[in-house]
């Protein structure tokens, strides 16, 4: 099968199976990974996609033929590979997943020793170059590594439960939508230990995704969760993406809660328990989080969005927590990695300790920090992104209090701000606008910017 490296991106390998992600690619990755990262023991797993076992088998064959022992944890979520790698001090971990992409996609995510993510500048491009090397004798076979089938579920569940105090939990009713993804079996296991009444929808794993793509950032994917919350008179709703490294929150009225408010909520929880700690956030929508961190005497650090950047900044600063509006939440005590499971457990503990409903808890934050949400504009060419950003900067930067290029363009004014950034892989430009307590101002500036962008 011809090798195709078009799926190499900013954070992982991802593409349509079998055109750009297939057995040959996975096999070659396995052959080169041990030498590139001095790996003798590597954890692997796959999500519920139909091509997952086939790709994992090819990856295993490559790893073992390179002399590496493989510790296969089977069907899992991405964060379980982080846990398996970190808790066993393995030399690396490889997850076969395409996260929230449609069913025809698959891919590979990588970490090296100490659960450090592998990005373009830290080894991903080296993998690409190595598997493209036709001078390498790919036909040479020498199976020297051993395959171990290991079960990490018990220890993983035990680790998750350390993030909450069981005495704080109330018998709340919660709707959980796993989207037929990999989260279903984990929810079934966690349910045994929790006092919650869990209403499960789309909980059976199914790689055909019969109820739609498990990506709650898409508005159509939110409808089922919202409806189930209302029908069951639940206290809140939780929805996961396919490999459950992200979870999304709905209040008791079925309203979707933007990820930036969740970041503030978790930052507040950490700082009340751990005064003076560092919190990492990204620049798309941060006013709510920054004000919370300042009020509670913490230190905030602004970082470019994207899991490889966030994890690196958390690690460099030993920050206790970091979060993105796309609902990736990172935890120092979870190898500086993101976990959708830890997130929802902590949110339910917070809700258990409050006399207010979730909509009431969030009301002031939403009122005081109105946000546009991320608005995407499709362009005719990806090359137009820097031209538009430059155009907007020339108009707005002279009037701004501060200008940042940490991630695209951010311009702050006295009572509002915006962030404008391009997609890494597609001809899209993404706008976020927020204000302090003035929804009309936010909407006015949102429309003003969109008109300029789309002209």
C-alpha positions as CSV (number, residue, x, y, z in Angstrom):
1,X,0.0,0.0,0.0
2,X,1.4,3.4,-1.0
3,X,2.6,5.6,1.8
4,X,0.8,8.9,2.2
5,X,1.9,11.5,4.7
6,X,-0.7,14.2,4.0
7,X,-2.3,13.4,7.4
8,X,0.6,14.9,9.4
9,X,-0.7,18.0,11.2
10,X,0.1,20.4,14.0
11,X,-0.7,17.9,16.8
12,X,-1.0,14.4,15.4
13,X,-1.6,12.3,12.3
14,X,-5.2,12.3,11.1
15,X,-6.9,11.5,7.8
16,X,-9.4,9.3,5.9
17,X,-8.9,5.6,6.1
18,X,-7.4,3.9,4.1
19,X,-6.4,6.7,1.7
20,X,-4.1,8.7,4.0
21,X,-4.1,6.7,7.3
22,X,-3.7,3.0,6.7
23,X,-1.8,-0.2,7.8
24,X,1.4,0.7,5.9
25,X,1.6,4.1,7.5
26,X,1.0,2.6,11.0
27,X,3.5,-0.1,10.4
28,X,6.2,2.3,9.4
29,X,5.5,4.6,12.3
30,X,6.0,1.5,14.5
31,X,9.3,0.7,12.9
32,X,10.8,4.1,13.4
33,X,9.3,5.2,16.7
34,X,11.6,3.2,19.0
35,X,14.8,4.5,17.5
36,X,13.7,8.1,17.3
37,X,12.5,8.2,20.9
38,X,14.7,5.6,22.5
39,X,11.6,3.6,23.3
40,X,11.8,0.1,24.6
41,X,8.3,-0.1,26.2
42,X,5.3,1.6,24.5
43,X,1.6,1.6,25.4
44,X,-0.9,1.5,22.6
45,X,-4.7,1.6,22.4
46,X,-7.5,2.5,20.0
47,X,-10.9,4.1,20.1
48,X,-14.1,2.7,18.7
49,X,-13.6,3.4,15.1
50,X,-14.0,0.3,12.8
51,X,-10.4,0.6,11.4
52,X,-8.9,1.0,14.9
53,X,-7.9,-2.7,15.6
54,X,-6.5,-3.1,12.1
55,X,-4.3,0.0,12.4
56,X,-3.3,-1.0,16.0
57,X,-2.2,-4.4,14.8
58,X,0.0,-2.9,12.0
59,X,1.4,-0.5,14.5
60,X,2.2,-3.3,16.9
61,X,3.9,-5.3,14.2
62,X,6.1,-2.3,13.4
63,X,7.0,-1.7,17.0
64,X,7.9,-5.3,17.8
65,X,9.9,-5.7,14.6
66,X,11.9,-2.7,15.8
67,X,12.7,-4.5,19.1
68,X,10.1,-2.7,21.2
69,X,7.8,-4.3,23.8
70,X,4.2,-3.3,23.3
71,X,1.7,-2.9,26.1
72,X,-1.7,-3.0,24.4
73,X,-4.6,-1.6,26.6
74,X,-7.2,-2.3,23.8
75,X,-10.2,-0.1,23.3
76,X,-9.9,3.1,25.3
77,X,-9.9,6.9,25.3
78,X,-6.9,9.0,24.6
79,X,-6.4,10.0,28.3
80,X,-6.1,6.3,29.2
81,X,-2.9,6.1,27.0
82,X,-1.6,9.1,29.0
83,X,-2.4,7.2,32.2
84,X,-0.9,3.9,31.1
85,X,2.3,5.6,29.9
86,X,2.7,7.7,33.0
87,X,1.7,5.3,35.7
88,X,3.9,2.5,34.3
89,X,6.8,4.8,33.4
90,X,6.7,3.6,29.8
91,X,9.0,5.2,27.1
92,X,6.0,6.3,25.0
93,X,2.4,5.9,24.2
94,X,0.5,5.9,20.9
95,X,-3.3,6.3,20.6
96,X,-5.1,5.2,17.4
97,X,-7.9,7.8,17.1
98,X,-9.4,10.6,15.0
99,X,-11.1,12.2,18.1
100,X,-14.3,14.0,16.9
101,X,-13.8,13.6,13.2
102,X,-16.4,11.7,11.0
103,X,-16.4,7.9,11.0
104,X,-14.3,7.5,7.9
105,X,-11.3,9.1,9.6
106,X,-8.6,7.7,11.8
107,X,-5.2,8.8,13.1
108,X,-2.4,8.6,15.6
109,X,-1.5,10.7,18.7
110,X,1.9,10.3,20.4
111,X,3.5,10.9,23.7
112,X,7.1,10.1,24.6
113,X,8.6,9.3,28.0
114,X,7.1,11.3,31.0
115,X,3.9,11.7,28.8
116,X,5.4,14.6,26.9
117,X,3.4,15.2,23.7
118,X,5.2,14.8,20.3
119,X,4.6,17.8,18.1
120,X,6.1,19.0,14.8
121,X,9.1,20.6,16.5
122,X,9.6,17.8,19.0
123,X,9.6,14.8,16.8
124,X,6.4,14.6,14.6
125,X,8.3,15.8,11.5
126,X,11.1,13.4,12.3
127,X,8.6,10.6,12.2
128,X,7.3,11.9,8.8
129,X,10.8,12.1,7.4
130,X,11.7,8.6,8.6
131,X,8.7,6.8,7.2
132,X,9.2,8.6,3.8
133,X,12.8,7.2,3.6
134,X,12.7,4.7,0.8
135,X,16.3,3.8,1.4
136,X,15.3,2.1,4.6
137,X,14.9,-1.7,4.2
138,X,11.2,-1.9,5.0
139,X,11.1,-5.6,3.9
140,X,13.5,-6.6,6.7
141,X,11.7,-8.6,9.4
142,X,13.0,-9.5,12.8
143,X,10.3,-9.9,15.5
144,X,12.1,-9.3,18.7
145,X,9.6,-7.3,20.8
146,X,6.9,-8.9,23.0
147,X,3.2,-7.9,23.1
148,X,1.5,-7.7,26.5
149,X,-2.2,-7.3,26.8
150,X,-2.8,-5.2,29.9
151,X,-5.9,-3.9,31.7
152,X,-5.5,-0.4,33.3
153,X,-9.2,0.2,33.9
154,X,-9.2,-0.4,37.6
155,X,-6.2,1.8,38.4
156,X,-7.4,4.4,36.0
157,X,-10.8,4.6,37.7
158,X,-9.0,4.8,41.1
159,X,-7.0,7.7,39.8
160,X,-10.0,9.6,38.5
161,X,-11.8,9.3,41.9
162,X,-8.8,11.0,43.7
163,X,-10.0,14.3,42.2
164,X,-13.2,14.4,44.1
165,X,-14.2,13.9,47.8
166,X,-17.0,11.4,47.9
167,X,-18.4,13.0,51.0
168,X,-19.1,16.2,49.0
169,X,-21.3,14.5,46.4
170,X,-25.1,14.7,46.3
171,X,-27.5,12.3,44.5
172,X,-27.8,14.6,41.5
173,X,-29.4,13.6,38.3
174,X,-27.1,14.0,35.3
175,X,-27.6,13.2,31.6
176,X,-24.5,11.9,30.0
177,X,-24.2,11.6,26.2
178,X,-21.2,9.6,25.1
179,X,-22.1,9.9,21.4
180,X,-21.5,6.2,20.8
181,X,-17.8,6.9,21.4
182,X,-15.3,5.4,23.8
183,X,-16.6,7.0,26.9
184,X,-19.5,4.6,27.4
185,X,-17.7,1.8,29.2
186,X,-15.9,4.3,31.5
187,X,-19.2,5.9,32.5
188,X,-20.6,2.4,33.2
189,X,-17.6,1.7,35.5
190,X,-17.6,5.0,37.3
191,X,-21.4,4.8,37.9
192,X,-20.7,2.0,40.4
193,X,-18.9,4.3,42.7
194,X,-21.0,7.5,42.4
195,X,-24.3,8.6,44.1
196,X,-25.5,10.2,40.9
197,X,-28.6,9.1,38.9
198,X,-27.1,8.9,35.5
199,X,-29.3,9.1,32.4
200,X,-27.2,7.6,29.6
201,X,-27.9,8.4,25.9
202,X,-26.0,7.0,22.9
203,X,-24.0,5.1,25.5
204,X,-23.2,1.9,23.4
205,X,-19.9,2.1,21.5
206,X,-20.5,2.1,17.8
207,X,-17.9,3.0,15.2
208,X,-20.7,3.7,12.7
209,X,-21.7,6.7,14.8
210,X,-25.4,6.1,14.1
211,X,-26.5,9.2,16.1
212,X,-24.0,11.6,14.3
213,X,-20.4,12.7,14.8
214,X,-19.5,12.9,18.5
215,X,-18.5,16.5,18.4
216,X,-20.5,18.8,20.8
217,X,-18.9,21.9,19.3
218,X,-21.3,21.3,16.4
219,X,-24.7,22.8,17.2
220,X,-26.6,19.9,15.7
221,X,-24.7,17.5,18.1
222,X,-26.0,19.4,21.1
223,X,-29.7,18.9,20.5
224,X,-30.0,15.4,21.9
225,X,-28.3,16.2,25.2
226,X,-30.3,19.4,25.7
227,X,-33.5,17.6,25.0
228,X,-32.7,14.8,27.4
229,X,-31.8,17.2,30.2
230,X,-35.3,18.8,29.9
231,X,-37.2,15.6,29.5
232,X,-35.6,14.0,32.5
233,X,-35.6,17.1,34.7
234,X,-31.9,16.6,35.2
235,X,-29.5,18.9,37.2
236,X,-27.1,19.1,34.3
237,X,-25.9,17.5,31.1
238,X,-22.5,16.2,30.0
239,X,-21.5,15.4,26.4
240,X,-18.2,13.8,25.3
241,X,-16.3,13.7,22.0
242,X,-15.3,10.4,20.4
243,X,-12.1,9.8,22.4
244,X,-13.4,11.6,25.5
245,X,-10.5,13.9,26.2
246,X,-13.1,16.7,26.1
247,X,-16.4,17.0,27.8
248,X,-19.0,19.7,27.4
249,X,-21.5,21.1,29.9
250,X,-25.3,21.9,29.8
251,X,-27.3,23.5,32.6
252,X,-30.6,22.2,33.9
253,X,-32.4,24.3,31.3
254,X,-30.6,22.5,28.5
255,X,-28.4,25.4,27.7
256,X,-24.9,24.8,26.3
257,X,-22.3,26.4,28.5
258,X,-19.4,27.9,26.6
259,X,-16.0,26.4,27.4
260,X,-14.5,29.7,28.6
261,X,-16.9,29.7,31.5
262,X,-16.0,26.2,32.4
263,X,-12.3,27.3,32.6
264,X,-13.2,30.0,35.0
265,X,-15.3,27.6,37.1
266,X,-12.5,25.1,37.4
267,X,-9.8,27.8,38.0
268,X,-11.9,29.1,40.9
269,X,-12.2,25.6,42.4
270,X,-8.4,25.0,42.2
271,X,-7.5,28.4,43.6
272,X,-9.9,28.2,46.6
273,X,-8.2,24.9,47.5
274,X,-4.7,25.9,46.5
275,X,-4.1,29.6,47.0
276,X,-1.4,31.3,44.9
277,X,-1.2,28.6,42.2
278,X,-0.7,29.3,38.5
279,X,-3.5,28.9,36.0
280,X,-2.9,28.7,32.2
281,X,-5.6,30.0,29.7
282,X,-5.6,30.7,26.0
283,X,-6.4,34.1,24.4
284,X,-9.6,33.4,22.5
285,X,-11.8,34.3,25.5
286,X,-10.2,34.9,28.8
287,X,-11.7,37.9,30.6
288,X,-13.8,35.8,33.0
289,X,-10.9,33.5,33.9
290,X,-8.3,36.3,34.4
291,X,-10.6,38.3,36.7
292,X,-11.3,35.1,38.8
293,X,-7.6,34.3,39.0
294,X,-6.8,37.9,40.0
295,X,-9.6,38.0,42.6
296,X,-8.3,34.8,44.2
297,X,-4.6,35.8,44.3
298,X,-3.5,33.3,41.7
299,X,-1.2,33.9,38.7
300,X,-2.5,33.6,35.1
301,X,-0.4,32.6,32.1
302,X,-1.7,33.1,28.6
303,X,-0.7,30.4,26.1
304,X,-1.4,29.6,22.5
305,X,-4.3,27.2,22.1
306,X,-3.5,23.6,21.2
307,X,-2.8,20.7,23.5
308,X,1.0,20.5,22.7
309,X,1.4,24.2,23.6
310,X,-0.8,24.1,26.7
311,X,0.9,21.0,28.1
312,X,4.4,22.5,27.5
313,X,3.5,25.7,29.3
314,X,1.8,23.9,32.2
315,X,4.9,21.8,32.6
316,X,7.4,24.7,32.3
317,X,5.5,26.7,35.0
318,X,4.3,23.8,37.1
319,X,0.8,25.2,36.8
320,X,-1.9,23.4,38.6
321,X,-4.5,23.7,35.9
322,X,-5.1,25.0,32.4
323,X,-8.1,25.2,30.1
324,X,-9.3,26.0,26.6
325,X,-12.6,27.2,25.4
326,X,-12.7,24.1,23.1
327,X,-13.1,22.2,26.4
328,X,-9.7,20.7,26.8
329,X,-8.8,20.9,30.5
330,X,-5.3,20.1,31.7
331,X,-4.3,18.9,35.2
332,X,-0.8,19.0,36.8
333,X,-1.5,15.8,38.7
334,X,-2.6,14.0,35.6
335,X,0.8,14.3,33.9
336,X,0.0,17.8,32.7
337,X,-2.5,16.2,30.3
338,X,-6.1,16.8,29.4
339,X,-8.9,14.6,30.8
340,X,-12.6,14.8,30.0
341,X,-13.4,12.4,32.9
342,X,-11.7,14.5,35.6
343,X,-13.5,17.6,34.3
344,X,-17.0,16.3,34.6
345,X,-16.3,14.7,38.0
346,X,-15.0,18.0,39.4
347,X,-18.0,20.0,37.9
348,X,-20.4,17.6,39.6
349,X,-18.6,18.0,42.9
350,X,-18.8,21.8,42.6
351,X,-22.5,21.5,41.8
352,X,-23.1,19.2,44.8
353,X,-21.6,21.8,47.1
354,X,-23.8,24.6,45.9
355,X,-27.3,25.5,46.9
356,X,-27.8,27.1,43.5
357,X,-28.7,25.5,40.2
358,X,-26.1,25.4,37.5
359,X,-27.8,28.1,35.5
360,X,-27.8,30.3,38.6
361,X,-24.1,29.6,39.2
362,X,-23.2,30.6,35.7
363,X,-25.7,33.6,35.3
364,X,-23.5,36.3,36.7
365,X,-20.4,35.1,34.7
366,X,-22.4,35.0,31.5
367,X,-23.9,38.4,32.2
368,X,-20.6,40.0,33.3
369,X,-18.5,38.5,30.5
370,X,-20.7,38.1,27.3
371,X,-18.9,36.2,24.5
372,X,-19.6,35.7,20.8
373,X,-18.4,32.1,20.8
374,X,-16.1,31.2,18.0
375,X,-17.3,32.4,14.6
376,X,-15.8,30.8,11.5
377,X,-15.5,32.4,8.1
378,X,-14.5,30.3,5.2
379,X,-12.1,31.9,2.8
380,X,-11.3,31.1,-0.8
381,X,-7.7,30.4,0.0
382,X,-5.8,29.6,3.2
383,X,-3.2,32.2,2.1
384,X,-5.8,35.0,2.7
385,X,-5.6,34.5,6.5
386,X,-2.5,36.6,7.1
387,X,-3.7,39.3,4.8
388,X,-7.0,39.7,6.7
389,X,-5.3,39.6,10.1
390,X,-2.9,42.3,8.9
391,X,-5.8,44.4,7.6
392,X,-7.7,44.1,10.9
393,X,-4.6,44.9,13.0
394,X,-3.9,48.1,11.0
395,X,-7.4,49.3,11.8
396,X,-7.7,48.3,15.5
397,X,-4.3,48.1,17.0
398,X,-3.7,51.9,17.1
399,X,-6.8,52.2,19.2
400,X,-6.1,49.3,21.5
401,X,-4.7,49.2,25.0
402,X,-2.6,46.1,24.2
403,X,-1.9,43.9,21.2
404,X,-0.7,40.3,21.3
405,X,0.3,37.7,18.7
406,X,0.5,34.7,21.1
407,X,-2.2,33.1,19.0
408,X,-3.2,35.0,15.9
409,X,-4.1,38.6,16.8
410,X,-5.6,39.7,20.1
411,X,-6.4,43.4,20.7
412,X,-7.6,44.5,24.1
413,X,-9.6,47.7,24.8
414,X,-11.0,49.1,28.0
415,X,-14.3,47.2,28.0
416,X,-13.9,44.6,25.2
417,X,-11.4,42.6,23.3
418,X,-11.2,40.3,20.3
419,X,-9.0,37.4,19.0
420,X,-8.7,36.6,15.3
421,X,-6.8,33.5,14.2
422,X,-6.5,31.2,11.2
423,X,-7.0,27.5,11.1
424,X,-3.8,25.5,10.9
425,X,-5.0,23.2,8.1
426,X,-8.1,24.8,6.4
427,X,-9.1,28.1,4.7
428,X,-11.0,29.4,7.8
429,X,-10.5,32.4,9.9
430,X,-11.9,32.3,13.4
431,X,-13.2,35.3,15.4
432,X,-13.9,35.6,19.2
433,X,-15.2,38.8,20.8
434,X,-16.0,39.4,24.5
435,X,-16.8,42.3,26.7
436,X,-17.1,43.3,30.4
437,X,-20.7,43.4,31.2
438,X,-22.0,44.9,27.9
439,X,-23.6,42.4,25.6
440,X,-24.7,45.1,23.1
441,X,-21.1,46.3,22.8
442,X,-19.9,42.8,22.2
443,X,-22.5,42.2,19.5
444,X,-21.8,45.5,17.9
445,X,-18.1,44.9,17.7
446,X,-18.7,41.3,16.6
447,X,-20.8,42.5,13.6
448,X,-18.4,45.3,12.8
449,X,-15.4,42.9,12.7
450,X,-17.3,40.3,10.7
451,X,-18.3,42.8,8.1
452,X,-14.6,43.9,7.6
453,X,-13.4,40.2,7.6
454,X,-16.0,39.2,5.0
455,X,-15.6,42.2,2.8
